[in-house]
Amino acid sequence: QVQLVESGGSSVQAGGSLRLSCAASGDPYRPFCMGWFRQAPGKKREGVAAIERYGTPTYADSVKGRFALSRDNAKNTLYLQMDGLKPEDNAMYYCAASTYSVTYCTPTTDNWVNYWGQGTQVTVSS
């Protein structure tokens, strides 16, 4: 069992920055793949970024060069540094995790996710 608790969501103006955190509790040797997904009102959920336990992050094209994903395995915490925020980044951001080894730890699919956080709201005003 893994519990995911997100924090760091807030309201900012376009061009601003935020840092989201996701603390995972439970089995210290899991999760394997972790990442962030987001869902804007009236839109489908989409992947933002993902990273294996000892891997390099992968990003959705829409956030490449602006967002940076990192992971502190000692603290079992995932971070998403978001710079150059745009109004289109407005969404509820969800932390996601897998408690099993996956072939593709990528934001292009949520097939690997078996645990979700409750979400943290990011609001970007123009």
GUNUSE-373160 format. One record per residue (C-alpha): y negated, z, x negated; residue number from 1. Coordinates in steps of 0.1 Angstrom, whole numbers. Each point is the difference from the previous one (the first is absolute). Layout:
<sites>
<site><c2>Y</c2><c3>Z</c3><c1>X</c1><resi>NUM</resi></site>
...
</sites>
This chain:
<sites>
<site><c2>0</c2><c3>0</c3><c1>0</c1><resi>1</resi></site>
<site><c2>-35</c2><c3>-9</c3><c1>-12</c1><resi>2</resi></site>
<site><c2>-33</c2><c3>10</c3><c1>16</c1><resi>3</resi></site>
<site><c2>-31</c2><c3>-21</c3><c1>-8</c1><resi>4</resi></site>
<site><c2>-35</c2><c3>14</c3><c1>4</c1><resi>5</resi></site>
<site><c2>-30</c2><c3>-23</c3><c1>-5</c1><resi>6</resi></site>
<site><c2>-35</c2><c3>10</c3><c1>-7</c1><resi>7</resi></site>
<site><c2>-33</c2><c3>-16</c3><c1>-12</c1><resi>8</resi></site>
<site><c2>-9</c2><c3>-22</c3><c1>30</c1><resi>9</resi></site>
<site><c2>-36</c2><c3>0</c3><c1>9</c1><resi>10</resi></site>
<site><c2>-30</c2><c3>-22</c3><c1>10</c1><resi>11</resi></site>
<site><c2>-18</c2><c3>-20</c3><c1>-26</c1><resi>12</resi></site>
<site><c2>-24</c2><c3>-28</c3><c1>-2</c1><resi>13</resi></site>
<site><c2>11</c2><c3>-35</c3><c1>-12</c1><resi>14</resi></site>
<site><c2>3</c2><c3>-1</c3><c1>-37</c1><resi>15</resi></site>
<site><c2>9</c2><c3>37</c3><c1>-2</c1><resi>16</resi></site>
<site><c2>31</c2><c3>16</c3><c1>-13</c1><resi>17</resi></site>
<site><c2>27</c2><c3>24</c3><c1>12</c1><resi>18</resi></site>
<site><c2>31</c2><c3>15</c3><c1>-15</c1><resi>19</resi></site>
<site><c2>30</c2><c3>6</c3><c1>23</c1><resi>20</resi></site>
<site><c2>27</c2><c3>25</c3><c1>-9</c1><resi>21</resi></site>
<site><c2>35</c2><c3>3</c3><c1>13</c1><resi>22</resi></site>
<site><c2>19</c2><c3>32</c3><c1>-8</c1><resi>23</resi></site>
<site><c2>38</c2><c3>-2</c3><c1>4</c1><resi>24</resi></site>
<site><c2>19</c2><c3>32</c3><c1>5</c1><resi>25</resi></site>
<site><c2>37</c2><c3>5</c3><c1>3</c1><resi>26</resi></site>
<site><c2>25</c2><c3>-14</c3><c1>-24</c1><resi>27</resi></site>
<site><c2>-17</c2><c3>-1</c3><c1>-34</c1><resi>28</resi></site>
<site><c2>22</c2><c3>-29</c3><c1>-12</c1><resi>29</resi></site>
<site><c2>-11</c2><c3>-22</c3><c1>28</c1><resi>30</resi></site>
<site><c2>-18</c2><c3>-21</c3><c1>12</c1><resi>31</resi></site>
<site><c2>8</c2><c3>-31</c3><c1>-19</c1><resi>32</resi></site>
<site><c2>-24</c2><c3>-27</c3><c1>13</c1><resi>33</resi></site>
<site><c2>-33</c2><c3>12</c3><c1>14</c1><resi>34</resi></site>
<site><c2>-30</c2><c3>-19</c3><c1>14</c1><resi>35</resi></site>
<site><c2>-28</c2><c3>-3</c3><c1>24</c1><resi>36</resi></site>
<site><c2>-2</c2><c3>-20</c3><c1>32</c1><resi>37</resi></site>
<site><c2>-30</c2><c3>-3</c3><c1>24</c1><resi>38</resi></site>
<site><c2>-6</c2><c3>-8</c3><c1>36</c1><resi>39</resi></site>
<site><c2>-33</c2><c3>-10</c3><c1>15</c1><resi>40</resi></site>
<site><c2>-6</c2><c3>2</c3><c1>37</c1><resi>41</resi></site>
<site><c2>16</c2><c3>-28</c3><c1>19</c1><resi>42</resi></site>
<site><c2>17</c2><c3>-13</c3><c1>-32</c1><resi>43</resi></site>
<site><c2>35</c2><c3>1</c3><c1>-14</c1><resi>44</resi></site>
<site><c2>8</c2><c3>25</c3><c1>-28</c1><resi>45</resi></site>
<site><c2>-3</c2><c3>-16</c3><c1>-34</c1><resi>46</resi></site>
<site><c2>10</c2><c3>10</c3><c1>-35</c1><resi>47</resi></site>
<site><c2>-26</c2><c3>10</c3><c1>-25</c1><resi>48</resi></site>
<site><c2>19</c2><c3>9</c3><c1>-32</c1><resi>49</resi></site>
<site><c2>33</c2><c3>15</c3><c1>-12</c1><resi>50</resi></site>
<site><c2>15</c2><c3>14</c3><c1>-31</c1><resi>51</resi></site>
<site><c2>35</c2><c3>10</c3><c1>-12</c1><resi>52</resi></site>
<site><c2>5</c2><c3>34</c3><c1>-15</c1><resi>53</resi></site>
<site><c2>-4</c2><c3>-13</c3><c1>-36</c1><resi>54</resi></site>
<site><c2>-13</c2><c3>-35</c3><c1>8</c1><resi>55</resi></site>
<site><c2>-33</c2><c3>-19</c3><c1>1</c1><resi>56</resi></site>
<site><c2>-19</c2><c3>-4</c3><c1>33</c1><resi>57</resi></site>
<site><c2>-1</c2><c3>-31</c3><c1>21</c1><resi>58</resi></site>
<site><c2>-28</c2><c3>-8</c3><c1>24</c1><resi>59</resi></site>
<site><c2>-9</c2><c3>-20</c3><c1>30</c1><resi>60</resi></site>
<site><c2>-22</c2><c3>-29</c3><c1>-9</c1><resi>61</resi></site>
<site><c2>-28</c2><c3>14</c3><c1>22</c1><resi>62</resi></site>
<site><c2>-4</c2><c3>31</c3><c1>-22</c1><resi>63</resi></site>
<site><c2>8</c2><c3>-14</c3><c1>-35</c1><resi>64</resi></site>
<site><c2>-27</c2><c3>8</c3><c1>-25</c1><resi>65</resi></site>
<site><c2>-15</c2><c3>27</c3><c1>23</c1><resi>66</resi></site>
<site><c2>27</c2><c3>25</c3><c1>6</c1><resi>67</resi></site>
<site><c2>21</c2><c3>18</c3><c1>-26</c1><resi>68</resi></site>
<site><c2>33</c2><c3>18</c3><c1>8</c1><resi>69</resi></site>
<site><c2>13</c2><c3>27</c3><c1>-22</c1><resi>70</resi></site>
<site><c2>27</c2><c3>26</c3><c1>2</c1><resi>71</resi></site>
<site><c2>4</c2><c3>35</c3><c1>-16</c1><resi>72</resi></site>
<site><c2>37</c2><c3>7</c3><c1>1</c1><resi>73</resi></site>
<site><c2>-4</c2><c3>35</c3><c1>-14</c1><resi>74</resi></site>
<site><c2>-22</c2><c3>8</c3><c1>31</c1><resi>75</resi></site>
<site><c2>19</c2><c3>-23</c3><c1>23</c1><resi>76</resi></site>
<site><c2>-33</c2><c3>-15</c3><c1>10</c1><resi>77</resi></site>
<site><c2>-11</c2><c3>-35</c3><c1>7</c1><resi>78</resi></site>
<site><c2>-37</c2><c3>-11</c3><c1>-4</c1><resi>79</resi></site>
<site><c2>-19</c2><c3>-30</c3><c1>12</c1><resi>80</resi></site>
<site><c2>-34</c2><c3>-5</c3><c1>-16</c1><resi>81</resi></site>
<site><c2>-20</c2><c3>-23</c3><c1>22</c1><resi>82</resi></site>
<site><c2>-31</c2><c3>-16</c3><c1>-15</c1><resi>83</resi></site>
<site><c2>-23</c2><c3>-27</c3><c1>14</c1><resi>84</resi></site>
<site><c2>10</c2><c3>9</c3><c1>36</c1><resi>85</resi></site>
<site><c2>-7</c2><c3>-26</c3><c1>27</c1><resi>86</resi></site>
<site><c2>-3</c2><c3>4</c3><c1>37</c1><resi>87</resi></site>
<site><c2>34</c2><c3>-18</c3><c1>3</c1><resi>88</resi></site>
<site><c2>16</c2><c3>29</c3><c1>-18</c1><resi>89</resi></site>
<site><c2>-8</c2><c3>21</c3><c1>31</c1><resi>90</resi></site>
<site><c2>34</c2><c3>14</c3><c1>11</c1><resi>91</resi></site>
<site><c2>24</c2><c3>29</c3><c1>2</c1><resi>92</resi></site>
<site><c2>18</c2><c3>2</c3><c1>-33</c1><resi>93</resi></site>
<site><c2>36</c2><c3>12</c3><c1>0</c1><resi>94</resi></site>
<site><c2>20</c2><c3>13</c3><c1>-30</c1><resi>95</resi></site>
<site><c2>35</c2><c3>-13</c3><c1>-1</c1><resi>96</resi></site>
<site><c2>31</c2><c3>9</c3><c1>-19</c1><resi>97</resi></site>
<site><c2>36</c2><c3>-8</c3><c1>-5</c1><resi>98</resi></site>
<site><c2>26</c2><c3>26</c3><c1>-9</c1><resi>99</resi></site>
<site><c2>24</c2><c3>-26</c3><c1>-13</c1><resi>100</resi></site>
<site><c2>-1</c2><c3>-26</c3><c1>-27</c1><resi>101</resi></site>
<site><c2>-14</c2><c3>-33</c3><c1>13</c1><resi>102</resi></site>
<site><c2>2</c2><c3>-35</c3><c1>-13</c1><resi>103</resi></site>
<site><c2>-36</c2><c3>-10</c3><c1>8</c1><resi>104</resi></site>
<site><c2>-26</c2><c3>27</c3><c1>-1</c1><resi>105</resi></site>
<site><c2>-28</c2><c3>-21</c3><c1>13</c1><resi>106</resi></site>
<site><c2>-28</c2><c3>2</c3><c1>26</c1><resi>107</resi></site>
<site><c2>11</c2><c3>-34</c3><c1>15</c1><resi>108</resi></site>
<site><c2>26</c2><c3>18</c3><c1>21</c1><resi>109</resi></site>
<site><c2>6</c2><c3>35</c3><c1>14</c1><resi>110</resi></site>
<site><c2>38</c2><c3>-5</c3><c1>1</c1><resi>111</resi></site>
<site><c2>4</c2><c3>25</c3><c1>-28</c1><resi>112</resi></site>
<site><c2>-19</c2><c3>28</c3><c1>17</c1><resi>113</resi></site>
<site><c2>19</c2><c3>29</c3><c1>16</c1><resi>114</resi></site>
<site><c2>-28</c2><c3>25</c3><c1>-1</c1><resi>115</resi></site>
<site><c2>-36</c2><c3>-3</c3><c1>12</c1><resi>116</resi></site>
<site><c2>-30</c2><c3>23</c3><c1>-2</c1><resi>117</resi></site>
<site><c2>-22</c2><c3>8</c3><c1>29</c1><resi>118</resi></site>
<site><c2>-29</c2><c3>-22</c3><c1>-13</c1><resi>119</resi></site>
<site><c2>-35</c2><c3>5</c3><c1>-12</c1><resi>120</resi></site>
<site><c2>-30</c2><c3>-19</c3><c1>14</c1><resi>121</resi></site>
<site><c2>-22</c2><c3>-22</c3><c1>-22</c1><resi>122</resi></site>
<site><c2>-32</c2><c3>-12</c3><c1>16</c1><resi>123</resi></site>
<site><c2>-22</c2><c3>-25</c3><c1>-18</c1><resi>124</resi></site>
<site><c2>-34</c2><c3>-8</c3><c1>15</c1><resi>125</resi></site>
<site><c2>-20</c2><c3>-31</c3><c1>-9</c1><resi>126</resi></site>
</sites>
